[in-house]
Amino acid sequence: MSLGFGRTYLAIPGPSVMPDRVLNAMHQPAPNIYAGPLHDLVDRIVPQLKALAGTRQHLAIYIANGHGAWEAANANVFSRGDQALSLVTGQFGIGWADSVRRMGVEVQEIDFGRRTPVDPARVAEALAADKAHGIKAVLLTHVDTATSVRNDVAALRAAIDDTGHPALLMVDCIASLGCDPFLMDDWGVDVMVAASQKGLMTPPGLGFVWFSDKALKTCRNADLRTPYWDWTPRAAPQLFHQRFGGTAPTHHLLGLGEALQMIDEEGLPAVWARHDRLARAVWAAVDGWGTEGRITLNIADPAHRSRAVTSIRMQAPDATALRNWTEAKAGVTLGIGLGMAPMDDPAWHGFFRIGHMGHVNAHMVMGVLGGIEAGLTALGIPRGEIALGAAAAIIAEA
């Protein structure tokens, strides 16, 4: 007998839960792409996306996932033979660096491990050593979805500026946008990438690149740019189809428009506050389990934890056993421990992740935590008894 029947819950860190309003907005015949309501919708979406990113500058929209957004940014910034400095705090920092490298750019990596954020002082040292200013851009993942570390973008910008180095600052916000505060202009970010399937509550398939006037000027002659990836016509289209490099992604736009409307109705500061409160409830539960068991948060300092996803460590193979139990018996799918160890290494089975991004509320988070508690009990995995009460207390404070 299984208690997993009924509506299941996908508690992985993306694709996130899609609201009924988003699904219903997409559930209609194809719209006219040449004039009318779709054009009006895009005219509303573009400024909403800029406001969400905290910028008044430029935006290019692509039919792509997050990896496509990486490639779009790479193609518009770099020429073959350029140099980049990649700051790695997890699997997605590695992935972006590899994407840039495979496009013909020389990449220097500074790896900060899997449990700590970027150290701006080490970055400043690397840039100060670049006397010829050969490094064109610094790549940073705001929140690495694998480790759940959250990096201090403003502090990194200050460190770059203090060295007098002209490098552009490029930031991956795929996991964090709409969950953790982000202020592109205030923090001095030159290029920012994100995608639709996490905090934006829309199916995978839309990639976004915001870019500054400085990036536009500095990268005007980038020779990796191709007709499809070129951000110039997408950001300043003369004709509607130029914004999308061809036919518009009609139903993704319909869903995205509704998701952005939901964010506007709640208010972005309230969205950030909700994510913060729910993340703290998850952390309280994990700390509670850890009082009498080998369960711990991957990131020790709350100041450096994501509000969108939490990465958790256990004794292997307990994490895989727990994920299997919650999915089969409780209808809750937890995230795998992506990039925390090689998948053929037994240690891989000691990690899992909880996604709490986008369309998530208190009872959804408490339901996930309750499912985990039941799984720990059923599997005989040692854990403290105070976890659910600690999480409920955090939510009650709101």
Residue, then its C-alpha position, 0 to 999 in steps of 0.5 A: m500500500s502506498l500513500g503516494f496517490g493523489r496530487t504529487y509534489l515535485a520538490i526539486p529545484g526546477p522545473s518548479v511548481m506551475p500555478d494553475r493560473v499559468l497553466n490556464a493561461m497557456h491552455q488556449p488556441a495559438p494567438n496571432i503572432y503578427a498583431g494584437p494581444l500577443h504584442d500587447l502582452v510582450d510590451r508588458i512583459v519586457p518592463q516587468l522582466k527588467a523590474l524583476a532583475g533590477t535594471r533599466q538597461h537591455l533585455a534579450i529573450y531567447i527560446a532556450n533553457g538556462h544552458g542556452a542563456w549561457e551560450a547567448a551571453n557567451a556569444n555576445v560577450f566574447s571573441r575567440g581567444d578572449q580570457a575569462l575568470s570563472l568563480v566556481t562554487g558548484q556544478f553550475g559554475i563548472g558548467w558555465a565555465d565549460s560552456v565558455r571554454r568550448m566556444g574558444v575562450e581561455v578560462q581561468e577557474i578559481d574553485f571555492g569548493r562546495r560549501t563556501p561562497v566566493d571570497p572577493a579578496r581572492v578574486a581581487e588578487a587574481l585580477a591584480a595579477d592580470k596586469a595587461h587586463g586580458i581578462k574580459a569578464v568575471l563569471l559568477t553563479h549567484v545561487d548554485t543550484a547544486t550546492s545551494v550557496r548564495n554569493d555576495v554579488a555587490a561585494l564582488r563588484a566592489a572588489i573588482d572595482d577596487t583593483g581598477h580592472p575593467a572586466l565585465l561582471m557576468v552573473d547566472c541568476i537562473a536559480s535565484l531570480g524571483c526568489d533571492p533579492f537581485l539588483m542588477d544596476d545597483w550591484g554593478v552587474d554587466v550581464m545577467v542570465a536567467a530562465s523561465q522554469k524556476g522562480l518564474m514558474t513557467p515551463p522550461g524553454l525561455g532564456f533571458v539575458w539582461f545586459s548593460d550599456k557598458a557590455l553593449k559597448t565593450c562587446r560590440n565586435a564580439d566575433l562569436r556572435t551569430p545571427y540567432w544569438d545576436w542580442t542587438p535586434r532582440a533588445a531593440p527590435q524594429l519588427f516584432h519577430q526580431r525580438f525572438g529570432g523568428t516565430a515567437p514562443t507564443h504559449h510560453l509567453l502567455g504563461l510567463g505573462e500570467a506568472l509575472q502578473m502574479i509576482d506583481e500582485e504579491g509585490l516583489p519585496a513580499v515574494w522575497a520575504r515569503h521565500d526567506r521565511l519558507a527557506r528558514a523553515v526548511w533550515a530549522a527542520v534540517d537542524g532539528w533532524g541533525t540534533e540526533g542524526r547525521i543530517t546537516l545543511n550543506i552551507a553552514d552560514p545562513a547569510h550564504r544560503s539560497r532562499a530557493v533551494t537547500s542542499i542537504r548532507m546525510q550518511a550514504p546511502d541514506a539520502t537515495a533511500l529517503r528520496n526513493w521512499t518519499e517518491a514511492k510512498a508519499g508522493v514527494t519527489l526530492g532533488i538528487g545531490l547534483g555535482m556533490a560527488p561523482m554519480d559512480d561514487p557511493a558518496w553520491h547517495g549521501f546528498f539530496r536537495i529540497g526546492h522551495m522556489g516560485h509557487v510555494n507556500a507554507h503548507m507545501v513546505m510543511g508537507v515536504l518536511g512531513g514526508i521526509e520525517a515519515g521517510l526517516t522514521a520508516l527507514g530507521i534513519p536516526r534523527g532528532e524529534i524537534a524538526l517539524g515543530a521547529a519549522a512550524a515555529i518559523i512559519a508561525e512567526a510570520 
